[in-house]
Amino acid sequence: MKLVAHESGSKEKPAILFLHGLGVSSWMWHDQFEGLKDDFYCLGVDLPGNGESFQAEWHSLDKSAAQVAQLIREKTADGKAHVVGLSLGGYTAVSLLTNHPDTVYSMIVSGISTSPLMKKRWARPLSKVIPYLIKFKPLVRLSAKTMQFPEEIVPLYFRDIDRLSKQTIQRIYHEVLNYRLPSLPSSRADDLLVSSGDKEAGAILRGLNFVKKHYGKTAVVQAPDAHHGWNAEHPQLFTDMIRAWVLNQPLPDRLKIINPPQRKILAFD
């Protein structure tokens, strides 16, 4: 089954492809679509087992990245796109850059860990409990409030949570909890921007320094007063970051630069 993609803007403009987090779908990028659609061709992909692609089986990050790569080749004018991924979408994006670099112009990922989030002896039992926790209605409401979803969006969040199968949740969490950042193509390291909110989980914040140390050409930034889903908390800042990175222009001043971009930065007109 092909993945469902939501489109906005003209295909004649540069393409930006968006990859969502677990339990949500392309609607999470609404503010970014609105802010960018006049100047770019925006593509929001619902990953396997998620959103409108809930009937497509989730196999792995690598398999999902291959499906995304095929969609980019089919949907864009030249078979390439700038890619933005948050959380699960960020992990999938890294796999895309690692295995299908020919489909990527540049990339932004946010909210990913570079090493396992916990020891294996804890990861296995947790992966069995998570499918029940993630669907527990009071926790879903709390999560929606924490991520500051507008009231009109909350029903979509509940819908997407309900559509997630136990198998999909377990397979995704098994990979994410045991995740290690792969070797990135050295020739593409400066095309990657790694970001997070400054109020992220400790493992994700530590990962920023890991990226700076081991992938020196990769840009690393942090958003102030921001949590995991900071594209919804600070939509204009997130959108401005995307625009600047895609156009190879200076990043917004509000971002804390942990490792500066190594690409030649173009001046604003």
N, C-alpha and C positions, 0 to 999 in steps of 0.2 A: 504493500500500500504506500502511495506517495505521501509525503508530508504536506500538510496544509500551510500555505503561506498567505499572509495578508500584505497587500501592496498599497503604496501611496506615492504620489509624485510621478514624474515623467521618466520613462525608461531611457530617455536620451540623456538624462543627468547621471552623475556618478552614483553608483549603487552603495547603499549601506545596509547590511544585513544584521538583524538583531536576534539574539538567542536568549531566551528567558530562563528564570529559575524554576526549581521544582515546586509543583503545586499551583503554579500560575501559568500563563501563556502569553501570547503576543500582546494582549491588552495592557500588560505592565509597561509597555513602551509608548503609551498613548501621548504623553507629554513630549517625548522626543520626536515622535512622528509629526506632531503638530508644529514643532519648532523647526523641523528640517525638511519637510515635504516640498516646500517651494523651491529648494535648491538641490535636492537629492532625490533619487529613487529609493524609497525606504521599503525594505522587505522584513516582515516579522514572521519567523518560522516557528510553528508549534512542533516541538520535538516529539519523537515517538513516545506514545503512552500518555501524552500530555495535551491539554487543550482540545482543539478540533482534530488533532492527530491521535486521540486516545485509543483508537482501534488499531493503530500501528504498533507492533510489539517493540518494546525497548529491549535491545540486546546488550549494548555496551556503549561506552563513550566513543570508541573508535568506529563502531558500526554507525552510530548516529552521525558522526562527523562525515563519514563517507556519503550518507544520504544528504546531508547539508551541502557537501561539495557538488553532488550531482544537481541539486536544486539551483545552486549558484550558476552552474554551467548552462542550465536550461533557461533561467529567468533573466539573466543579465546580458547586456549587449555584447560584452567581450569575455564572458565566462569568469569574471573576477568581481570581488566586492571588498569594501572596507567592512570589517566585522566587529560587532560589539556584543559581548557576552557577560552576563552577571550570574554568579553562583553556578548552578548546573550549566547554564549557558556559557559561563567562563571556562569551565573544564572542557566542555565540548569544543569551544573555540580553540583552545590550546591544541587539542587533538587534530583539529582541522589544519592549523598552521604547521603542525609537525608532520602530518601524513599527506596533506593536499595543499602545499604552499602555493601551487600554481593558481589557486582560486582566490588568494588573499592579496589585497593591496596593502592594507595596514590593519591593525587589530588593537582593540581595547578590551581588557578583561578586568572584572572587579569581583571581590569577595571570594577568592579561591585560596585554598591552602596549598603549600608547596610540599608538604610531607603529611604522613598519616595523622589524622586528628586524634587518634587514641590507639592504645595497644590492642593487638589482635584478640587477646582474650576477652576484652570488653566489647570490641566491635561486633563479634558474632552474635552474642545474646542481644545487644542493642538493636541490631538489624531486624531481629524477630519481633521486637516490641514496637519499633517505630511506625509500622503500618497502622497500628491501632492509635498511637499517640497523635499522628499527623492528621487523623480524621476525627479526633475528639473535639466536638463542637465548641466547648468553651475555649479550648486552646486555639482553634481556628479563629474565633472572634478576637481573642487576645492578639494573635498574630496579625490580623488585619488592622487592629488599632495601632500596634507597634509600628507597622509599616506605613501608617497614615494613609490607607486607601480611602478615597472619597466614598461616600455612602452608596453612590450609584454603581461603584465597582465591586463592592463587597459580595453581592449575589454571584458575580462571575467567579470570584475567588472560591466561594463555597461550591459552585458547580465544578470547577476544575479539580478541587480536592476530592469531591465525590467520584469523579471519573477515574482517578488514579487507582490502578489495581494494586493489590498486595504484592504481586510479583514485580511490577514496575518499581515500586518503592524499595523493595528489598534489593533488587539488582543495582539500582542507582546508589543507594546508601552503601552497599558493599564496596563499590568502586571508590566513592568519595571518601569514605572513612579510611580507606587504605591507600589513598592517592599519593603518588610522588611525581613531582614535576619532571616531565621527560626532557631529554636533550633536545633543545630547540635548534633549528637550522641556523648556524652562525651568521649566515648571510642575511637572515631576516630578523635578527635580534633587535635591531634598532627600529624596526617597524612595529614593535610591540610596546604598548603602554599598559602597565599593571597598576591598578588603583584599588583603594578601599576607603571606607569611612574610618574616621579616627576612633570610633566607638565599636569597632568590629570585635569579633572573638579574638582571643590572644593568639591562637594558632595562625590565623590569617594575618594579623599584624606582624608576627614574627616572620612570616613568609615574605613580607616586603623587603626586609633586610637580607633574606636569603637570595632573593632575586637580584638585589643590588650587588651582592658579593659575588655570585656565581654567573650572572648574566649581565656583565658590566655595561653592555651597550643598550640594554633594555631600560626604558624610562619607567620610573616608579613615582607615584604621587599619592597623596592622602587628602581626603575631603574633610573640612572641619565640621565638628558637631554633627556627625553623620554615622548612621548604622549600616546594616547589611544592604538593605534596599534603598540606598541613598538616591537613586534616580527618581524615586517618588518623594523623598524628603526634600531634596534640593534639585528639582527638575531643571531649572534654568542653568544652574552650574554644571550639571551633568551634560545637558545639551550643548552648552558652550565648550565643554571639554571635547566632546565628539567633533564639533565643527572645527575647532582649532587643530585637533590631531589629524583629521582627514585632509584639511587644507594645508597641513604642515606649517602652521602659524604658532605664535607663542601661546602657551597654555594660560588659562585664566589665573589672575593674580591670587585669587582666594585659595587655590590649591597649594598644599605644602609639597614642595619638590624634594623628594628623597634621593632620587637619582635623575639628573637632568637628561632630556632627550639628546641623543647623539646625532640625529639627523640634522642636515642643514636646514635651519628654520627660515622660512620666508617672511618677509616683513608684511604688515598689513598695508593695504592700498591707502 
